């Protein structure tokens, strides 16, 4: 029996057409085939090979990153990939955190979103064809998530019509921006605008860092690489200091806020507009969370379907060993993440549309949905990055000892993803922004104002006595209406509880800041309830919309949706039990329904991860190969290990031989 046969057997069990599911996930048949064509350019190009990634040292990885960056630009131009979506697909297929990533991910989008038309016409012709390389310099040694605390200053000099950029303290040193250390020639700099000794807060500036002739740092600028990190080995995350560097008045991004030649400041129409790039990146992180988790679960499920190990306790220990994926415990570990991947897919798709809607409204002067977008993106960014980080690590552990190998593809995936819990806003800080928004809605409800925002309408949800029962009443736990009702009532209770407790502390005489600080430990639970409801709603809506376009896929998606939601309810059962919303008997019903769903999902497990359409090149995993030839791949991978390039190791004569031949 060949080692490929287990996965072939799994694929024959599919209850749905895998290709149709792939088309759904990729946005349609035409878009899917277009993306596959673009990815093929990368996968068939020897410069973009990634089988050497796990054995190169850091300098070699950085150099490979530069090589791939240059080749990427050249190939994009040769192929003629003109639209942003094709570029993103190509970039993602390269699958390496390149020194130039922030140029495309943040530098260009910030110019496009916050620069005036005149500024864009001057800078984009250089930035888009990569005539310059840029980064986004916001985080400092002393300030990260608290953008308002940034210390770098941009003081306007009326006499010369210039801004003087300065790093007044050690903690004002820019620290962490990707590509800043050695690669970038320019940056979008976040600095405090000072005019006539008055501080107007943090604004964005376009600053050249290095000469375009010899790449040397410009006068007054000190920068370099911050050193080794947990992941992102190919990226030169950098530090940056300014010593009274002058830039033209023209270089303050002026789409929303402006400074006239005589120093008159015109503020933006909304105080959150300057955070546009951050919200964009957070929305992007939510949209890509599913992709990352789906890579991990693809590797873990394929390997678990190939691996045979041991027997069920109590069974006769003879004959063929059990397939690891057939163990109930392995399914209980992996299927929640499989369902989560699909849940986050539908949520990410919705967030992309929401972002486009909000930004389109802003361009027309409508800021009504900006606060909701900011709060939603903050909460979901925290939820999704936590879930995905923990999920990748659980997938790695589910692969046993082989999961510890770099060639599993899971170690680097975790190391490169887990910083997402911190960058673009530390998760524990971001959830407070969501709570702040929810508190404002609670205050408006107390003033008897109508709730017009659908995502928080649950705060006025009516109780359902039929759910608050200790009877043995049978409930259809796979009814979306029942599921959403439970999640709404749970979120409503938890949010109102912390709001009422916070209000009581303030009314007792405690300063609002002290009350807020005291309540912080209770915020994660409430925000989790808010986010789970949001994601569940997106998942349910996604299944409904699929019924119109691909009805044959609805049964398997409905199973995943039901499993995801019931798993979330079971994980937070105390929230429902402590107020009698779910009885003990009903807990058992939910547990039994979950077990039924697990047995129904099992035959589709491999087909469901196949539908994500991840190539072997992208997974870069000996364990997650499409053909299932796991053990052959593991042996083959040893050929890339430098230690194996000679039969006798360097150091033998110096250390091993003297010990072996010692007369002691």
MOBEL-V699947 format. One record per residue. RES is the residue in one small letter. SS is DSSP state (alpha for helix, beta for strand, coil for the rest). PHI is phi in whole degrees, 0 to 359 (NA if undefined). Layout:
BEGIN
res->{RES RES}
ss->{SS SS}
phi->{PHI PHI}
END
This chain:
BEGIN
res->{x x x x x x x x x x x x x x x x x x x x x x x x x x x x x x x x x x x x x x x x x x x x x x x x x x x x x x x x x x x x x x x x x x x x x x x x x x x x x x x x x x x x x x x x x x x x x x x x x x x x x x x x x x x x x x x x x x x x x x x x x x x x x x x x x x x x x x x x x x x x x x x x x x x x x x x x x x x x x x x x x x x x x x x x x x x x x x x x x x x x x x x x x x x x x x x x x x x x x x x x x x x x x x x x x x x x x x x x x x x x x x x x x x x x x x x x x x x x x x x x x x x x x x x x x x x x x x x x x x x x x x x x x x x x x x x x x x x x x x x x x x x x x x x x x x x x x x x x x x x x x x x x x x x x x x x x x x x x x x x x x x x x x x x x x x x x x x x x x x x x x x x x x x x x x x x x x x x x x x x x x x x x x x x x x x x x x x x x x x x x x x x x x x x x x x x x x x x x x x x x x x x x x x x x x x x x x x x x x x x x x x x x x x x x x x x x x x x x x x x x x x x x x x x x x x x x x x x x x x x x x x x x x x x x x x x x x x x x x x x x x x x x x x x x x x x x x x x x x x x x x x x x x x x x x x x x x x x x x x x x x x x x x x x x x x x x x x x x x x x x x x x x x x x x x x x x x x x x x x x x x x x x x x x x x x x x x x x x x x x x x x x x x x x x x x x x x x x x x x x x x x x x x x x x x x x x x x x x x x x x x x x x x x x x x x x x x x x x x x x x x x x x x x x x x x x x x x x x x x x x x x x x}
ss->{coil coil coil coil alpha alpha alpha alpha alpha alpha alpha coil coil coil coil coil coil alpha alpha alpha alpha alpha alpha alpha alpha alpha coil coil alpha alpha alpha alpha alpha alpha alpha alpha alpha alpha alpha alpha alpha alpha alpha coil coil alpha alpha alpha coil coil coil coil alpha alpha alpha coil coil alpha alpha alpha alpha alpha alpha alpha alpha alpha alpha alpha alpha alpha alpha alpha alpha alpha alpha alpha alpha alpha alpha coil coil coil coil alpha alpha alpha alpha alpha alpha alpha alpha alpha alpha alpha coil coil coil coil coil coil alpha alpha alpha alpha alpha alpha alpha alpha alpha alpha alpha alpha alpha alpha coil coil alpha alpha alpha alpha alpha alpha alpha alpha alpha alpha alpha coil coil coil coil coil coil beta beta beta beta coil coil beta coil coil coil coil coil coil alpha alpha alpha coil coil coil beta beta beta beta beta coil coil coil coil beta beta beta beta beta coil coil coil alpha alpha alpha coil beta beta coil coil coil coil coil coil coil coil coil coil beta beta beta beta beta beta beta beta beta beta coil coil beta beta beta beta beta beta beta beta beta beta beta coil beta coil coil coil coil coil coil beta coil coil coil beta beta beta beta beta coil coil coil coil coil coil coil coil coil coil coil coil beta beta beta beta beta coil coil beta beta beta beta alpha alpha alpha beta coil coil coil coil coil beta beta coil coil coil coil coil beta beta coil coil coil coil coil coil alpha alpha alpha alpha alpha alpha alpha alpha alpha alpha alpha alpha alpha alpha alpha alpha alpha alpha alpha alpha alpha alpha alpha alpha alpha alpha alpha alpha alpha alpha alpha alpha alpha alpha coil beta coil coil coil coil coil coil coil coil coil coil coil coil coil coil beta alpha alpha alpha coil alpha alpha alpha alpha alpha alpha alpha alpha alpha alpha alpha alpha alpha alpha alpha alpha alpha alpha alpha alpha alpha alpha alpha alpha alpha alpha alpha alpha alpha alpha alpha alpha alpha alpha alpha alpha coil coil coil coil coil coil alpha alpha alpha alpha alpha alpha alpha alpha alpha alpha alpha alpha alpha alpha alpha alpha alpha alpha alpha alpha alpha alpha alpha alpha alpha alpha alpha alpha alpha coil alpha alpha alpha alpha alpha coil alpha alpha alpha coil alpha alpha alpha alpha alpha alpha alpha alpha alpha alpha alpha alpha coil coil coil coil coil alpha alpha alpha alpha alpha alpha alpha alpha alpha alpha alpha alpha alpha alpha alpha alpha alpha alpha alpha alpha coil coil coil coil coil coil coil alpha alpha alpha alpha alpha alpha alpha coil coil coil coil coil coil coil coil coil coil coil coil coil coil coil coil coil coil coil alpha alpha alpha alpha alpha alpha alpha alpha alpha alpha alpha alpha alpha alpha alpha alpha alpha alpha alpha alpha alpha alpha alpha alpha alpha alpha alpha alpha coil coil coil coil alpha alpha alpha alpha alpha alpha alpha alpha alpha alpha alpha alpha alpha alpha alpha alpha alpha alpha alpha alpha alpha alpha alpha alpha alpha alpha alpha alpha alpha alpha alpha alpha alpha alpha alpha alpha alpha alpha coil alpha alpha alpha alpha alpha alpha alpha alpha alpha alpha alpha alpha alpha alpha alpha alpha alpha alpha alpha alpha alpha coil alpha alpha alpha alpha alpha coil coil coil coil coil coil alpha alpha alpha alpha alpha alpha alpha alpha alpha alpha alpha alpha alpha alpha alpha alpha alpha alpha alpha coil coil alpha alpha alpha alpha alpha alpha coil coil coil coil coil alpha alpha alpha alpha coil coil coil coil coil coil coil coil coil coil alpha alpha alpha alpha alpha alpha alpha alpha alpha alpha alpha coil alpha alpha alpha alpha coil coil coil coil coil coil alpha alpha alpha alpha alpha alpha alpha alpha alpha coil coil coil coil}
phi->{NA 282 288 276 298 302 288 297 297 299 292 287 274 305 267 216 276 299 297 296 293 299 300 298 292 269 92 118 298 297 294 299 293 296 295 297 296 294 298 297 303 284 295 264 262 298 295 267 302 233 287 263 299 279 237 271 281 295 298 295 294 298 296 295 297 293 299 293 299 297 295 301 299 297 292 301 289 295 287 88 280 263 266 297 296 297 297 296 297 298 299 296 292 299 52 211 289 273 299 260 300 291 303 275 280 226 299 294 301 293 297 293 267 234 270 289 301 295 294 299 294 269 268 295 299 268 284 297 272 64 285 229 243 238 222 239 260 241 300 238 304 262 216 238 296 281 300 297 269 306 254 303 246 232 264 280 252 297 295 246 56 225 259 256 270 214 253 284 225 298 288 276 299 295 211 108 308 292 80 285 301 226 258 292 262 221 209 268 257 264 214 281 277 242 229 51 66 259 269 259 87 277 226 258 227 264 229 275 252 231 293 278 269 232 70 287 300 287 305 86 246 241 207 181 273 275 109 299 228 294 217 53 297 275 257 270 303 233 242 205 229 243 241 52 272 262 228 293 307 302 274 274 301 237 291 245 242 223 234 281 301 270 88 273 264 247 279 291 291 215 289 265 296 292 266 304 294 297 296 300 292 296 297 293 298 295 294 265 301 299 299 294 295 294 294 296 288 297 298 294 288 298 296 294 279 268 292 243 202 74 223 293 302 100 276 290 274 207 81 293 289 287 290 302 291 277 287 302 293 294 296 295 280 264 295 300 284 297 295 298 300 290 299 291 299 293 293 298 298 294 296 299 295 298 298 298 298 294 294 295 295 299 297 260 86 256 250 300 261 295 296 296 298 297 289 293 298 296 295 289 298 296 301 292 290 297 298 290 301 295 293 300 294 293 298 299 294 291 269 65 299 295 293 280 286 299 288 293 84 267 293 291 301 292 299 276 265 301 299 297 289 245 289 58 109 301 302 288 278 298 295 290 293 293 298 302 294 297 296 297 294 300 297 293 294 298 276 64 274 285 275 255 266 299 293 240 295 297 292 240 298 279 293 237 303 291 271 273 217 256 284 265 303 278 240 277 286 261 276 304 294 294 300 294 299 298 293 294 294 296 298 302 297 293 292 294 297 287 293 296 292 298 297 296 296 294 294 283 112 286 298 308 294 290 296 299 296 293 275 309 300 269 292 304 296 291 292 300 297 298 289 298 299 299 292 300 298 296 295 298 296 296 295 298 293 294 300 276 265 219 302 293 270 299 303 289 293 296 299 295 297 297 295 302 291 293 295 297 296 293 296 243 303 301 295 266 286 294 244 73 288 230 274 298 299 289 302 295 298 296 298 294 295 298 295 296 296 299 292 282 284 310 296 262 302 294 303 293 280 301 296 292 68 276 284 298 298 290 295 48 227 290 274 254 303 296 277 76 278 294 289 297 294 297 296 298 296 292 291 275 287 305 299 269 286 228 292 247 287 296 103 299 297 280 236 288 302 301 286 297 261 294 272 289}
END
